[in-house]
Amino acid sequence: MRKKIVAGNWKMNKNLSETEVLLSELKTKLGDTKNAKIIVAPTFTNLYKATQELKQSGITVAAQNMHQAENGAFTGEISADMLKNIEVDTVILGHSERRAYFGETDALLADKVNTALKHDMTIIFCFGEELQDRKSDNHFAVVESQLKNGLFHIKADNWKNVILAYEPVWAIGTGETASPDQAQEMHAFIRATVAKTFNQSIADEVSILYGGSVKPNNAEEIFAKPDVDGGLIGGAALDADSFEAIAKAI
Ligand code: PEP
């Protein structure tokens, strides 16, 4: 049975003291959650603190990004080995903000995917169409091409290390959410695309998260859809009560 997952992407928010407060609240509220895997992704400077603080809990720590090279002259970047060395073995790749503001292309993401897999990391692979793609009825084609060009080069047994996160760009941080039916329609398409390209059992096993303005008041109806296996949460993950409410809606 595929896993239910609720992941919080804290982006460039929370300094060390604020991180300590949120980690401690989340540990109390969600530390022994059994029905879903809970993941938090603080900023790089606070990852080590997070792994230490959450060690005895069931909450997993993820990085928000990493570089594709093993090491070297890449000022400002962080490697897979650096993450693994502080017990972070999950990484978000392909977030729309990385694609839009930092020029991350499908080809670059394919390299990052390879590096993450080489280090046996779990990848939360993000993708999703922009508003004009949906308006021009191109959203399925865009999603399929992001998957094909950034991820589908992996081998069948790499899929145990992959979590998919469908995040329509027009719904991220905008307060606008895909309707539960729109989310279900796309998630079913994604699963069918994985089945067609790989096989049905991989498609049945992979968790597909929805991301885009998930809040306590809409989480339950989105999570109730059969192909939605949880959420990647931005803004609402920065507050312990709202993240708890979302996690409990699964
Ligand atoms: C995100 O950035 O992954 C996200 C889903 O953000 P928000 O929940 O704020 O829309």
Residues whose N, C-alpha, C, O or C-beta is under 5 A from the ligand:
A	BS01	PEP	N9 A171 I172 G173 T174 G211 G212 S213 V214 L232 I233 G234 G235 A236
